[in-house]
Amino acid sequence: MRGVGSARGTPLPGRGGRRGAGRACRRTSFAEAGHDVSLLARGERLTALRRHGVRLAEEDGPAVKRVPVPVVEHPDGGYDLITVFVRTHQVDAVLESLAGVQGDVLFLLNWAAGPETLGAVLGHERVLLGFPATGGTMDGDVVRYRKSNVITRRVATPVGEPDGRTTPRLERIVETFRTAGINAKAEPRMDAWLRTHAAFEVPLGQAVHAAGGPTALADDPDAVRAVLHLIRQNLAAMETPPVPRALAALRALPQGLLVAVLRRFLKSPTAVHSGLNDLSPATAAELERLAEQLRAPAGAR
């Protein structure tokens, strides 16, 4: 099978590809598992990938692994699966580049605007939604991915059809992820899952950005209380119950308890070494776009 993607791609057995290379740990998992993978890239990243392949390193580790993967500048015909790994504010440009390319499109990214806006450009029948359970950062042309542990290996990548059905293509995609060593599961409420995630990520991420990092935010109890207030507002504004449903308890649990738990989390190595500590302009732009999506009325999504 064939696939192409954006900024990270995930092919099914046969041929696959992806566009760009930000947070690209997974593409090599599919290539190393024997799938036919191509990367779709532009500009300096295209040149670097053609010269060196995908270069991977674990967090701050000195060892850099090189994985040669075919790289293309323009999509070639049709693909079995196109996997898109980009930031929220970069999706519009990706849609334009993929509109004329045949193949199902799996969006593995932050997205709170629903599948309709994606399907309006690509065709509603082509769209699937998901979220990557792992990530990393770019260090020059080296992708530095987070070190896995017992806990992170148990976190599955959720993937789902926009209408919640369990279809043959969804089962095939989940199985392909698993055979490549990536923990994945079918999620019947993927759109609600993404909106719930954004309800947390936007206020927390923007507050961390404003404070200068997760530890700095933890040292300001009033700011943490403000974050919790915004999270509760976002959950209350959702048209559907949060996913997982247990998160609805955050609206009822004592504020003091939640503030203490959140401050402890912000000071933990998990937070310090996570995407929360990415204070780049790109992160700020992504959070702002997500905030706009959360504010949009249901009919506008």
C-alpha positions as CSV (number, residue, x, y, z in Angstrom):
1,M,0.0,0.0,0.0
2,R,1.0,3.6,-0.5
3,G,0.8,6.6,1.8
4,V,2.0,10.2,2.0
5,G,1.7,12.7,4.8
6,S,2.5,16.2,6.1
7,A,5.3,16.9,8.6
8,R,5.0,13.4,9.7
9,G,3.4,10.6,7.7
10,T,2.2,7.2,8.4
11,P,1.7,4.7,5.6
12,L,-0.1,1.4,5.6
13,P,1.6,-1.8,4.4
14,G,2.9,-1.1,0.9
15,R,3.7,2.5,0.1
16,G,3.5,5.4,2.5
17,G,4.7,9.0,2.8
18,R,4.6,12.1,4.9
19,R,5.3,15.8,4.4
20,G,7.9,17.6,6.4
21,A,9.7,16.2,9.4
22,G,8.7,18.0,12.6
23,R,8.2,15.5,15.4
24,A,9.0,12.7,12.9
25,C,9.9,9.7,15.1
26,R,7.2,7.5,13.8
27,R,7.9,7.7,10.1
28,T,11.0,5.7,10.7
29,S,9.1,3.1,12.7
30,F,7.0,2.3,9.6
31,A,10.0,2.3,7.3
32,E,12.0,0.0,9.6
33,A,8.9,-2.3,9.9
34,G,9.2,-2.9,6.1
35,H,6.5,-0.5,4.8
36,D,7.1,1.6,1.7
37,V,7.3,5.1,3.2
38,S,8.0,8.4,1.5
39,L,8.4,11.8,3.2
40,L,7.0,14.9,1.6
41,A,9.1,18.0,2.4
42,R,10.0,21.5,1.2
43,G,12.9,23.9,1.2
44,E,15.9,23.4,3.5
45,R,14.2,20.4,5.2
46,L,13.9,18.7,1.9
47,T,17.6,19.2,1.2
48,A,18.6,18.0,4.6
49,L,16.5,14.8,4.4
50,R,17.9,14.0,1.0
51,R,21.4,14.4,2.2
52,H,21.2,12.8,5.6
53,G,17.9,10.9,5.9
54,V,15.9,11.2,9.1
55,R,18.3,11.7,12.0
56,L,17.0,10.6,15.4
57,A,18.2,11.1,18.9
58,E,16.7,10.3,22.3
59,E,16.1,13.6,24.2
60,D,19.6,15.0,25.2
61,G,21.5,11.8,24.3
62,P,24.7,12.1,22.2
63,A,23.9,9.1,19.9
64,V,22.2,10.1,16.6
65,K,20.6,7.4,14.5
66,R,20.3,7.9,10.7
67,V,17.4,6.2,8.9
68,P,17.3,6.6,5.1
69,V,13.8,7.2,3.8
70,P,12.7,8.3,0.3
71,V,11.9,12.0,0.2
72,V,9.7,13.8,-2.4
73,E,8.9,17.4,-3.0
74,H,5.6,16.8,-4.7
75,P,3.0,14.0,-4.0
76,D,3.1,11.3,-6.7
77,G,-0.3,10.1,-7.7
78,G,-2.4,8.4,-5.1
79,Y,-1.7,6.8,-1.7
80,D,-3.4,4.3,0.6
81,L,-2.9,6.6,3.5
82,I,-1.7,10.2,4.0
83,T,-0.8,11.0,7.6
84,V,-0.5,14.6,8.6
85,F,1.7,15.6,11.5
86,V,1.8,19.4,11.6
87,R,0.8,22.2,14.0
88,T,-2.8,23.4,14.0
89,H,-2.0,26.7,12.3
90,Q,-0.2,24.9,9.4
91,V,-3.1,22.7,8.4
92,D,-4.6,25.1,5.8
93,A,-1.4,25.0,3.7
94,V,-1.3,21.2,4.0
95,L,-4.9,20.9,2.8
96,E,-4.1,22.9,-0.3
97,S,-1.2,20.6,-1.2
98,L,-3.2,17.4,-0.6
99,A,-6.5,18.4,-2.3
100,G,-5.6,16.9,-5.6
101,V,-3.8,13.8,-4.2
102,Q,-5.8,10.6,-3.9
103,G,-5.9,8.6,-0.6
104,D,-7.4,8.6,2.9
105,V,-6.0,11.3,5.1
106,L,-5.3,10.7,8.8
107,F,-4.8,14.0,10.8
108,L,-2.7,13.2,13.9
109,L,-2.5,16.6,15.5
110,N,-4.2,19.2,17.7
111,W,-7.5,20.1,16.2
112,A,-10.7,21.5,17.8
113,A,-12.6,22.6,14.7
114,G,-14.1,19.2,13.9
115,P,-13.8,17.1,10.7
116,E,-16.1,19.2,8.6
117,T,-13.6,21.9,7.7
118,L,-11.1,19.3,6.7
119,G,-13.6,17.3,4.6
120,A,-14.9,20.4,2.9
121,V,-11.5,20.6,1.1
122,L,-10.5,17.0,0.8
123,G,-13.8,15.2,0.7
124,H,-15.5,14.1,3.8
125,E,-15.1,10.4,3.0
126,R,-11.3,10.7,3.1
127,V,-10.8,12.2,6.6
128,L,-9.8,10.4,9.8
129,L,-8.8,12.0,13.1
130,G,-6.2,11.1,15.7
131,F,-3.6,12.3,18.1
132,P,0.0,11.3,18.5
133,A,0.9,9.8,21.8
134,T,4.6,10.6,21.5
135,G,6.4,13.7,20.3
136,G,9.8,15.4,20.1
137,T,11.5,18.6,19.1
138,M,13.8,19.7,16.2
139,D,17.5,20.3,17.1
140,G,18.9,21.5,13.8
141,D,18.1,18.6,11.5
142,V,18.0,16.1,14.3
143,V,14.6,14.9,15.7
144,R,15.0,14.5,19.5
145,Y,12.2,12.3,20.8
146,R,11.1,11.8,24.3
147,K,12.5,8.7,26.1
148,S,9.8,6.1,26.6
149,N,9.1,4.5,29.9
150,V,6.6,2.0,31.4
151,I,3.9,4.7,31.7
152,T,4.3,6.3,28.2
153,R,4.4,2.9,26.5
154,R,0.9,2.2,27.9
155,V,-0.5,5.4,26.3
156,A,-2.1,4.5,23.0
157,T,-2.4,6.7,19.9
158,P,-6.2,7.2,19.5
159,V,-7.5,7.1,15.9
160,G,-11.1,7.3,14.8
161,E,-13.6,7.9,12.1
162,P,-15.4,11.2,12.2
163,D,-18.8,9.5,12.7
164,G,-17.5,7.1,15.3
165,R,-17.9,3.9,13.3
166,T,-15.4,1.0,13.4
167,T,-14.7,0.5,9.8
168,P,-12.4,-1.9,8.0
169,R,-10.0,0.9,7.1
170,L,-9.8,2.1,10.7
171,E,-9.1,-1.5,11.9
172,R,-6.4,-1.8,9.2
173,I,-4.7,1.5,10.2
174,V,-4.7,0.5,13.9
175,E,-3.2,-2.9,13.1
176,T,-0.6,-1.3,10.9
177,F,0.5,1.0,13.7
178,R,0.7,-1.9,16.1
179,T,2.8,-4.0,13.8
180,A,5.2,-1.1,13.5
181,G,5.6,-1.1,17.2
182,I,3.3,1.9,17.9
183,N,0.6,1.4,20.5
184,A,-2.7,2.5,18.9
185,K,-6.4,2.1,19.5
186,A,-9.7,2.9,17.8
187,E,-11.5,5.8,19.5
188,P,-15.2,6.1,18.7
189,R,-15.5,9.7,20.0
190,M,-12.3,11.2,18.4
191,D,-13.7,14.6,17.7
192,A,-14.8,15.0,21.4
193,W,-11.5,13.6,22.5
194,L,-9.6,16.3,20.5
195,R,-11.9,19.1,21.8
196,T,-11.4,17.9,25.4
197,H,-7.7,17.8,24.9
198,A,-7.8,21.4,23.6
199,A,-9.9,22.5,26.5
200,F,-7.0,21.6,28.7
201,E,-4.1,22.4,26.5
202,V,-5.0,25.9,25.5
203,P,-5.3,27.6,28.9
204,L,-2.5,25.5,30.4
205,G,-0.1,26.0,27.4
206,Q,-0.8,29.7,27.1
207,A,-0.2,30.2,30.9
208,V,3.0,28.3,30.8
209,H,4.1,30.4,27.8
210,A,3.3,33.6,29.6
211,A,5.0,32.5,32.8
212,G,8.2,31.4,31.0
213,G,7.9,27.7,31.7
214,P,6.0,25.1,33.7
215,T,8.0,25.5,36.9
216,A,7.6,29.3,36.8
217,L,3.8,28.8,36.5
218,A,3.8,26.4,39.4
219,D,5.3,29.0,41.6
220,D,2.3,31.3,41.0
221,P,-0.7,29.8,42.7
222,D,-3.0,32.6,41.5
223,A,-2.1,31.9,37.9
224,V,-2.7,28.2,38.3
225,R,-6.1,29.0,39.8
226,A,-6.9,31.1,36.7
227,V,-5.8,28.2,34.5
228,L,-8.1,25.8,36.3
229,H,-11.0,28.4,36.0
230,L,-10.5,28.5,32.2
231,I,-10.3,24.7,31.9
232,R,-13.6,24.4,33.7
233,Q,-15.1,27.1,31.4
234,N,-14.0,25.2,28.3
235,L,-15.4,21.9,29.6
236,A,-18.7,23.5,30.5
237,A,-18.9,25.0,27.0
238,M,-18.5,21.7,25.2
239,E,-21.6,20.5,23.2
240,T,-20.8,16.8,24.2
241,P,-19.5,15.2,27.4
242,P,-15.7,15.2,27.7
243,V,-13.6,12.2,26.6
244,P,-12.7,10.4,28.8
245,R,-15.9,11.2,30.7
246,A,-14.1,11.0,34.1
247,L,-12.6,14.4,33.3
248,A,-16.1,15.9,33.9
249,A,-15.2,15.5,37.6
250,L,-12.8,18.4,37.3
251,R,-15.9,20.7,37.4
252,A,-16.9,19.3,40.8
253,L,-13.7,18.5,42.7
254,P,-12.5,21.1,45.3
255,Q,-10.4,23.9,43.7
256,G,-7.7,23.7,46.3
257,L,-7.1,20.0,45.7
258,L,-6.9,20.5,41.9
259,V,-4.6,23.5,42.2
260,A,-2.2,21.5,44.4
261,V,-2.2,18.6,42.0
262,L,-1.6,20.8,39.0
263,R,1.2,22.7,40.7
264,R,2.9,19.4,41.6
265,F,2.5,18.2,38.0
266,L,4.0,21.4,36.6
267,K,7.1,20.9,38.7
268,S,7.5,17.2,37.7
269,P,10.1,15.9,35.2
270,T,7.2,14.9,33.1
271,A,6.1,18.5,32.6
272,V,9.6,19.9,32.3
273,H,10.5,17.5,29.6
274,S,7.2,17.7,27.7
275,G,5.9,19.9,25.0
276,L,4.7,22.3,27.7
277,N,8.2,23.5,28.0
278,D,8.4,24.5,24.3
279,L,8.1,28.3,24.4
280,S,8.7,28.7,20.7
281,P,6.7,31.2,18.5
282,A,5.3,28.2,16.7
283,T,3.8,26.8,19.9
284,A,2.2,30.2,20.7
285,A,0.7,30.3,17.2
286,E,-0.7,26.8,17.5
287,L,-2.3,27.6,20.8
288,E,-3.8,30.8,19.5
289,R,-5.3,28.9,16.6
290,L,-6.7,26.2,18.9
291,A,-8.2,28.9,21.1
292,E,-10.0,30.4,18.1
293,Q,-11.4,26.9,17.3
294,L,-12.6,26.5,20.8
295,R,-14.3,29.9,20.7
296,A,-16.1,29.3,17.4
297,P,-19.8,28.4,17.6
298,A,-20.7,24.9,16.7
299,G,-22.2,25.9,13.4
300,A,-19.0,27.6,12.3
301,R,-16.9,24.4,12.7
